Amino acid sequence: MAVVVLADDGVVFDGPAVEERPSGGAETAFAELAAALAARGHQVTALARGARAVVHRGVRWQPVEAGVPPAAD
């Protein structure tokens, strides 16, 4: 299992938001990649501007403003 951190500081979004309202292709791809990695058993943290602190589809979403975790693979 890998510890994966994905970060995006573009538009405001998070995993649930991508499913709740229309989103751009980049945001959808970001959320789907994070969920696919989590589904394969990886520990995934996704950081995005304005993201809610929530676990969605196995991905720990956090606002990018909170900073990156101290370590990842």
Z-matrix of the N, CA and C atoms (Angstrom, degrees):
N
C 1 1.454
C 2 1.527 1 108.67
N 3 1.290 2 116.54 1 134.50
C 4 1.461 3 122.31 2 177.74
C 5 1.527 4 109.79 3 -103.65
N 6 1.313 5 114.24 4 152.55
C 7 1.463 6 121.01 5 172.27
C 8 1.530 7 105.64 6 -99.10
N 9 1.338 8 115.50 7 114.45
C 10 1.464 9 122.16 8 -172.72
C 11 1.524 10 109.54 9 -115.15
N 12 1.327 11 115.94 10 133.82
C 13 1.463 12 121.39 11 173.96
C 14 1.524 13 107.72 12 -122.77
N 15 1.330 14 115.87 13 124.65
C 16 1.459 15 122.53 14 175.47
C 17 1.525 16 107.15 15 -114.59
N 18 1.317 17 117.45 16 138.10
C 19 1.465 18 120.03 17 -178.40
C 20 1.525 19 110.94 18 -136.14
N 21 1.331 20 115.15 19 141.92
C 22 1.463 21 122.21 20 177.60
C 23 1.518 22 107.85 21 -145.54
N 24 1.325 23 117.76 22 129.11
C 25 1.471 24 119.69 23 179.63
C 26 1.529 25 111.51 24 -115.68
N 27 1.339 26 115.66 25 29.20
C 28 1.459 27 120.48 26 178.70
C 29 1.519 28 111.54 27 -82.97
N 30 1.308 29 116.55 28 -119.50
C 31 1.459 30 121.17 29 -178.41
C 32 1.522 31 110.88 30 -75.13
N 33 1.325 32 116.50 31 161.35
C 34 1.460 33 122.30 32 179.17
C 35 1.531 34 109.24 33 -74.36
N 36 1.341 35 116.61 34 122.38
C 37 1.471 36 121.22 35 176.15
C 38 1.519 37 109.44 36 -166.26
N 39 1.318 38 115.28 37 166.39
C 40 1.458 39 123.03 38 170.15
C 41 1.522 40 107.24 39 -154.05
N 42 1.309 41 118.18 40 178.96
C 43 1.456 42 122.05 41 -176.79
C 44 1.513 43 114.07 42 -56.25
N 45 1.333 44 118.40 43 -51.35
C 46 1.460 45 118.21 44 179.02
C 47 1.533 46 112.58 45 -62.30
N 48 1.321 47 117.99 46 -37.20
C 49 1.470 48 121.15 47 -177.54
C 50 1.519 49 111.18 48 -62.75
N 51 1.336 50 117.44 49 -35.42
C 52 1.466 51 120.99 50 179.85
C 53 1.527 52 110.24 51 -62.67
N 54 1.332 53 116.69 52 -31.67
C 55 1.464 54 120.27 53 179.06
C 56 1.531 55 112.47 54 -88.67
N 57 1.312 56 118.28 55 -18.70
C 58 1.463 57 122.46 56 -175.75
C 59 1.529 58 114.18 57 -89.35
N 60 1.327 59 116.92 58 -25.61
C 61 1.464 60 119.82 59 -176.33
C 62 1.531 61 109.27 60 -148.83
N 63 1.320 62 117.50 61 162.53
C 64 1.465 63 119.63 62 178.27
C 65 1.528 64 110.65 63 -57.55
N 66 1.322 65 115.32 64 138.23
C 67 1.460 66 121.15 65 -179.35
C 68 1.518 67 109.48 66 -135.02
N 69 1.314 68 114.82 67 161.07
C 70 1.456 69 120.12 68 177.23
C 71 1.518 70 111.65 69 -72.82
N 72 1.319 71 115.29 70 165.15
C 73 1.460 72 120.38 71 -179.46
C 74 1.515 73 113.31 72 -63.21
N 75 1.329 74 117.34 73 -38.93
C 76 1.464 75 120.22 74 -179.41
C 77 1.522 76 111.11 75 -65.85
N 78 1.327 77 117.01 76 -41.60
C 79 1.461 78 120.65 77 -179.73
C 80 1.525 79 110.32 78 -67.55
N 81 1.317 80 116.45 79 -41.48
C 82 1.467 81 120.56 80 178.60
C 83 1.528 82 110.41 81 -64.11
N 84 1.320 83 117.55 82 -44.64
C 85 1.464 84 121.43 83 178.97
C 86 1.523 85 110.95 84 -62.46
N 87 1.318 86 117.17 85 -41.54
C 88 1.471 87 122.28 86 178.60
C 89 1.529 88 109.82 87 -59.46
N 90 1.340 89 116.49 88 -50.14
C 91 1.470 90 121.04 89 -178.12
C 92 1.525 91 111.37 90 -65.20
N 93 1.328 92 117.29 91 -40.29
C 94 1.465 93 120.85 92 -179.76
C 95 1.531 94 111.55 93 -69.00
N 96 1.335 95 118.02 94 -38.87
C 97 1.462 96 121.22 95 176.23
C 98 1.521 97 109.95 96 -61.60
N 99 1.320 98 116.92 97 -46.63
C 100 1.466 99 120.73 98 179.12
C 101 1.520 100 110.63 99 -59.16
N 102 1.328 101 117.68 100 -45.72
C 103 1.467 102 121.69 101 -179.33
C 104 1.531 103 111.52 102 -65.80
N 105 1.326 104 117.54 103 -38.68
C 106 1.466 105 120.94 104 179.72
C 107 1.528 106 110.71 105 -66.17
N 108 1.320 107 117.17 106 -40.94
C 109 1.465 108 120.06 107 177.27
C 110 1.528 109 110.88 108 -64.57
N 111 1.327 110 116.85 109 -41.30
C 112 1.467 111 120.76 110 177.97
C 113 1.527 112 110.61 111 -63.95
N 114 1.322 113 116.98 112 -39.60
C 115 1.466 114 121.20 113 179.82
C 116 1.529 115 111.83 114 -64.32
N 117 1.323 116 116.63 115 -25.57
C 118 1.470 117 121.35 116 177.37
C 119 1.523 118 112.17 117 -85.20
N 120 1.330 119 116.76 118 2.51
C 121 1.454 120 120.66 119 174.55
C 122 1.517 121 115.77 120 100.31
N 123 1.323 122 117.68 121 4.56
C 124 1.458 123 120.38 122 178.81
C 125 1.530 124 110.29 123 -81.87
N 126 1.308 125 115.71 124 152.22
C 127 1.467 126 121.46 125 174.98
C 128 1.521 127 106.62 126 -88.51
N 129 1.334 128 116.83 127 110.79
C 130 1.461 129 121.40 128 -171.85
C 131 1.523 130 110.57 129 -115.91
N 132 1.329 131 115.16 130 128.50
C 133 1.456 132 122.39 131 170.58
C 134 1.516 133 107.07 132 -115.22
N 135 1.319 134 116.04 133 126.05
C 136 1.463 135 121.86 134 178.23
C 137 1.522 136 108.35 135 -111.97
N 138 1.309 137 115.84 136 125.48
C 139 1.456 138 122.19 137 179.04
C 140 1.521 139 108.36 138 -111.00
N 141 1.316 140 116.20 139 127.61
C 142 1.464 141 120.11 140 178.79
C 143 1.521 142 108.69 141 -144.54
N 144 1.327 143 114.76 142 151.50
C 145 1.462 144 119.68 143 -179.26
C 146 1.523 145 109.55 144 -60.48
N 147 1.316 146 116.21 145 125.11
C 148 1.457 147 122.05 146 177.06
C 149 1.517 148 115.21 147 73.21
N 150 1.324 149 118.05 148 10.92
C 151 1.470 150 120.36 149 -178.94
C 152 1.528 151 110.92 150 -65.08
N 153 1.329 152 115.11 151 145.33
C 154 1.463 153 120.48 152 172.53
C 155 1.518 154 108.16 153 -76.21
N 156 1.330 155 117.57 154 146.54
C 157 1.459 156 121.69 155 174.27
C 158 1.525 157 107.03 156 -78.01
N 159 1.343 158 115.36 157 100.39
C 160 1.460 159 121.00 158 -174.10
C 161 1.523 160 108.92 159 -153.16
N 162 1.326 161 115.81 160 153.26
C 163 1.464 162 120.47 161 169.81
C 164 1.518 163 106.60 162 -102.97
N 165 1.334 164 115.73 163 123.52
C 166 1.462 165 121.44 164 -176.76
C 167 1.518 166 108.64 165 -136.89
N 168 1.331 167 116.65 166 123.44
C 169 1.465 168 122.93 167 -179.17
C 170 1.527 169 111.33 168 54.11
N 171 1.332 170 115.97 169 36.66
C 172 1.453 171 121.32 170 176.89
C 173 1.516 172 115.03 171 83.91
N 174 1.320 173 117.66 172 0.51
C 175 1.468 174 122.82 173 -178.28
C 176 1.525 175 108.75 174 -104.36
N 177 1.321 176 115.92 175 131.45
C 178 1.469 177 120.93 176 175.22
C 179 1.522 178 107.68 177 -86.86
N 180 1.334 179 116.56 178 109.06
C 181 1.465 180 122.39 179 179.11
C 182 1.521 181 109.20 180 -92.64
N 183 1.325 182 115.96 181 136.88
C 184 1.458 183 123.33 182 178.28
C 185 1.527 184 108.55 183 -142.40
N 186 1.324 185 117.30 184 152.89
C 187 1.470 186 118.75 185 173.78
C 188 1.524 187 109.96 186 -68.21
N 189 1.326 188 117.18 187 137.28
C 190 1.467 189 121.23 188 -179.94
C 191 1.530 190 110.50 189 -61.41
N 192 1.330 191 115.86 190 -25.24
C 193 1.462 192 120.26 191 179.37
C 194 1.530 193 111.89 192 -63.66
N 195 1.325 194 118.04 193 -20.56
C 196 1.458 195 121.88 194 179.61
C 197 1.529 196 111.91 195 -73.55
N 198 1.315 197 117.34 196 -14.61
C 199 1.466 198 121.84 197 179.64
C 200 1.520 199 112.12 198 94.04
N 201 1.297 200 115.18 199 164.88
C 202 1.470 201 120.68 200 -178.15
C 203 1.519 202 110.72 201 -85.67
N 204 1.326 203 116.82 202 152.05
C 205 1.461 204 120.31 203 176.43
C 206 1.529 205 110.67 204 -61.49
N 207 1.323 206 118.04 205 158.92
C 208 1.460 207 120.32 206 -176.72
C 209 1.522 208 114.59 207 -68.80
N 210 1.343 209 118.10 208 -19.98
C 211 1.461 210 119.91 209 -177.89
C 212 1.521 211 110.66 210 -152.18
N 213 1.323 212 115.64 211 152.67
C 214 1.471 213 123.57 212 174.30
C 215 1.517 214 107.09 213 -159.41
N 216 1.340 215 116.37 214 166.40
C 217 1.466 216 119.73 215 178.35
C 218 1.516 217 111.20 216 -84.85
